[in-house]
């Protein structure tokens, strides 16, 4: 008979096993912060300022990473986030410019717009986000396009449309004529993106809503079911088309909210460059947070931690690398995404040596490529000798893993017997 | 075990990769000084508006100034941060600077002079105790002058005028022209283009002004599109350094060199080759080396509170009152040069402002070699 204490430990253990990825992320976040604090004065001398900035950046990314996570959990993919951000910023600025009072020279004055205009612009932008999501759902469920293609079309098309729109709008509404940007000088609006707590509150509220939706409603359960096996979900009576509509609308609308916040932050709608490549950051955050690109797996809490983790690592690199920190960010985010997917695969297979990462000739080549990559990166950072050391070290470690995997496979075959 | 083996394994896996990356990056960059924060060395940073060989010359100027003015003795070192060409990229970097402790001064080439958020981020740096100057491209002086201590760079209006005069000297009969630039909102772009119109005079008519958002492929496409839309176009004007070679490429491809006048800003390495090959008629060249050199000297003086040096650089700065005595006293104009082919140019020194150097390509190349530069 188990004691109550034993039961409680067992419950906690089960919870910990279920949330091993989130706990791992949490510990890693604390570890990265600790190391950065040790090696950089900035965290010790300006802790509050740095915390505010990380939270602000995390929230801006987190808002649309939530939408990306829901789409991924539902078994889809949304590549259009960056372009929806640019498009939404342009729509929001266009509405503001159109409704702005005119100054003495007859030009729209965007420095004092008033609550009414701001609310109209934000509502209009969210409506456009809903329409973009609806278009995606129609292309996927009715026309039959794969989600990758449907959202790829938006990725390319919406940015282009926004660029043309801004030029046409400035030609029509401003005395200075055609420009590629719309400036919004209203300080209340700008505060939406620059005051650190406003994006944070929006992110937390959205996270709570998404968490309720996914974890506490039937619709949420159906989204997981559809992501795990769409055909089975459909056969069991779930209206998958409606669920996809919901998922893509949430994806597009969260991107629209992010578009408003990013535009407020820089005070400019500049669709040529705004949000460029951001869709990959959102997908990376969701994947690092434990979402499986095959669908049906992932948590809002994991996505939130994934976003925090990415931003903390990016900030740590910026603090510790004195020159060209952003050049290292790509490498680090890339490595983390690969690690996340590999770790999830390993976990799904049962951990340890249960997953073979280096089988056959492909595995041997992969060991060579990874060792070469590690050696090259180290050479660029440290010089030739450390590069060689890391190359040889990686080669030995990965070859060891390959040999251990092979031995584990043989053991399993022997245990299964000759007739299995 | 409270959290189970899997959770611990996950924590270890997640922690190891970024920590290795962070530590490697932090300890290994050769161009940086990873121990700067701990050893007390502070950085004097040039924040560019984008990536271009133009900045290489400025970096050389900064390094020479670092040596000549003994920045190491003052606990300072120079570094360059290359922006991605976007206002947000520049804002993010400035916000990052404000939250760091090892930055003494920043020289910013403002990506978009009209963008209030860039000016706010510059002000945030100042509030964090960082000395901020604008270099090469200024803030909107009417609204955001206080975002920087001073501006140091080319007088872009005069630069544009000189380029316009060069076009008028080469093609006295006038013509239709198109201007090509990276970011149309950048202050230097607006001023150069306006200056060009004034310098070229009434016989020239602008038919296009195309921005490429610092995308080289778009820069090429813009030239092609302009020629397609306006077959009568006979003067092509490169406003930013890389626009020169994009123009030359398209003109060569289409075989219209004999009927087209090509005048450009800046002497990018490729543009120098193009001028040597007779594919460019004239260049107005800034002096980024001098901007980097004097900018570094100014930043060191600001960090040390050396008001005499500031006064030396800015004669309208009163070292007693610690303020500028004239409205535009906070602008330090670096020199301009008109570079022309060694032979066969109709251009003459007297066509240009007295302060502008008039150099043959050979003389210009000699100057570059003396400073170990490939472009300017």
HADDOCK unambig.tbl for C-alpha pairs under 7 A between the chains (distance, minus, plus):
assign (segid A and resid 9 and name CA) (segid B and resid 2 and name CA) 6.76 0.50 0.50
assign (segid A and resid 13 and name CA) (segid B and resid 2 and name CA) 5.94 0.50 0.50
assign (segid A and resid 13 and name CA) (segid B and resid 3 and name CA) 5.63 0.50 0.50
assign (segid A and resid 13 and name CA) (segid B and resid 4 and name CA) 6.10 0.50 0.50
assign (segid A and resid 16 and name CA) (segid B and resid 3 and name CA) 5.25 0.50 0.50
assign (segid A and resid 16 and name CA) (segid B and resid 4 and name CA) 6.69 0.50 0.50
assign (segid A and resid 16 and name CA) (segid B and resid 7 and name CA) 6.54 0.50 0.50
assign (segid A and resid 17 and name CA) (segid B and resid 4 and name CA) 6.50 0.50 0.50
assign (segid A and resid 17 and name CA) (segid B and resid 6 and name CA) 6.45 0.50 0.50
assign (segid A and resid 17 and name CA) (segid B and resid 7 and name CA) 6.31 0.50 0.50
assign (segid A and resid 20 and name CA) (segid B and resid 6 and name CA) 6.13 0.50 0.50
assign (segid A and resid 20 and name CA) (segid B and resid 7 and name CA) 4.05 0.50 0.50
assign (segid A and resid 20 and name CA) (segid B and resid 10 and name CA) 6.31 0.50 0.50
assign (segid A and resid 21 and name CA) (segid B and resid 7 and name CA) 6.68 0.50 0.50
assign (segid A and resid 21 and name CA) (segid B and resid 10 and name CA) 5.89 0.50 0.50
assign (segid A and resid 23 and name CA) (segid B and resid 7 and name CA) 6.14 0.50 0.50
assign (segid A and resid 23 and name CA) (segid B and resid 11 and name CA) 6.62 0.50 0.50
assign (segid A and resid 24 and name CA) (segid B and resid 7 and name CA) 5.81 0.50 0.50
assign (segid A and resid 24 and name CA) (segid B and resid 8 and name CA) 6.63 0.50 0.50
assign (segid A and resid 24 and name CA) (segid B and resid 10 and name CA) 4.57 0.50 0.50
assign (segid A and resid 24 and name CA) (segid B and resid 11 and name CA) 3.33 0.50 0.50
assign (segid A and resid 24 and name CA) (segid B and resid 14 and name CA) 6.26 0.50 0.50
assign (segid A and resid 25 and name CA) (segid B and resid 11 and name CA) 6.14 0.50 0.50
assign (segid A and resid 25 and name CA) (segid B and resid 14 and name CA) 6.15 0.50 0.50
assign (segid A and resid 27 and name CA) (segid B and resid 11 and name CA) 5.57 0.50 0.50
assign (segid A and resid 28 and name CA) (segid B and resid 11 and name CA) 5.79 0.50 0.50
assign (segid A and resid 28 and name CA) (segid B and resid 14 and name CA) 5.53 0.50 0.50
assign (segid A and resid 28 and name CA) (segid B and resid 15 and name CA) 4.20 0.50 0.50
assign (segid A and resid 31 and name CA) (segid B and resid 15 and name CA) 6.44 0.50 0.50
assign (segid A and resid 32 and name CA) (segid B and resid 19 and name CA) 6.16 0.50 0.50
assign (segid A and resid 40 and name CA) (segid B and resid 37 and name CA) 6.58 0.50 0.50
assign (segid A and resid 41 and name CA) (segid B and resid 37 and name CA) 6.32 0.50 0.50
assign (segid A and resid 41 and name CA) (segid B and resid 101 and name CA) 6.31 0.50 0.50
assign (segid A and resid 42 and name CA) (segid B and resid 99 and name CA) 6.57 0.50 0.50
assign (segid A and resid 42 and name CA) (segid B and resid 100 and name CA) 4.82 0.50 0.50
assign (segid A and resid 42 and name CA) (segid B and resid 101 and name CA) 5.23 0.50 0.50
assign (segid A and resid 46 and name CA) (segid B and resid 99 and name CA) 6.56 0.50 0.50
assign (segid A and resid 49 and name CA) (segid B and resid 99 and name CA) 6.30 0.50 0.50
assign (segid A and resid 50 and name CA) (segid B and resid 99 and name CA) 5.90 0.50 0.50
assign (segid A and resid 266 and name CA) (segid B and resid 88 and name CA) 6.21 0.50 0.50
assign (segid A and resid 266 and name CA) (segid B and resid 117 and name CA) 5.13 0.50 0.50
assign (segid A and resid 267 and name CA) (segid B and resid 115 and name CA) 6.71 0.50 0.50
assign (segid A and resid 267 and name CA) (segid B and resid 116 and name CA) 6.58 0.50 0.50
assign (segid A and resid 267 and name CA) (segid B and resid 117 and name CA) 6.03 0.50 0.50
assign (segid A and resid 268 and name CA) (segid B and resid 115 and name CA) 6.95 0.50 0.50
assign (segid A and resid 273 and name CA) (segid B and resid 86 and name CA) 6.59 0.50 0.50
assign (segid A and resid 313 and name CA) (segid B and resid 18 and name CA) 6.59 0.50 0.50
assign (segid A and resid 316 and name CA) (segid B and resid 22 and name CA) 6.75 0.50 0.50
assign (segid A and resid 317 and name CA) (segid B and resid 22 and name CA) 5.60 0.50 0.50
assign (segid A and resid 320 and name CA) (segid B and resid 26 and name CA) 4.58 0.50 0.50
assign (segid A and resid 320 and name CA) (segid B and resid 34 and name CA) 6.78 0.50 0.50
assign (segid A and resid 321 and name CA) (segid B and resid 25 and name CA) 5.87 0.50 0.50
assign (segid A and resid 321 and name CA) (segid B and resid 26 and name CA) 4.86 0.50 0.50
assign (segid A and resid 321 and name CA) (segid B and resid 34 and name CA) 6.75 0.50 0.50
assign (segid A and resid 322 and name CA) (segid B and resid 32 and name CA) 5.43 0.50 0.50
assign (segid A and resid 322 and name CA) (segid B and resid 33 and name CA) 6.72 0.50 0.50
assign (segid A and resid 322 and name CA) (segid B and resid 34 and name CA) 6.52 0.50 0.50
assign (segid A and resid 323 and name CA) (segid B and resid 32 and name CA) 5.70 0.50 0.50
assign (segid A and resid 323 and name CA) (segid B and resid 79 and name CA) 6.89 0.50 0.50
assign (segid A and resid 323 and name CA) (segid B and resid 81 and name CA) 6.30 0.50 0.50
assign (segid A and resid 324 and name CA) (segid B and resid 81 and name CA) 6.01 0.50 0.50
assign (segid A and resid 332 and name CA) (segid B and resid 21 and name CA) 6.79 0.50 0.50
assign (segid A and resid 381 and name CA) (segid B and resid 25 and name CA) 6.86 0.50 0.50
assign (segid A and resid 381 and name CA) (segid B and resid 28 and name CA) 4.65 0.50 0.50
assign (segid A and resid 381 and name CA) (segid B and resid 29 and name CA) 5.13 0.50 0.50
assign (segid A and resid 381 and name CA) (segid B and resid 30 and name CA) 6.78 0.50 0.50
assign (segid A and resid 382 and name CA) (segid B and resid 28 and name CA) 4.95 0.50 0.50
assign (segid A and resid 382 and name CA) (segid B and resid 29 and name CA) 6.94 0.50 0.50
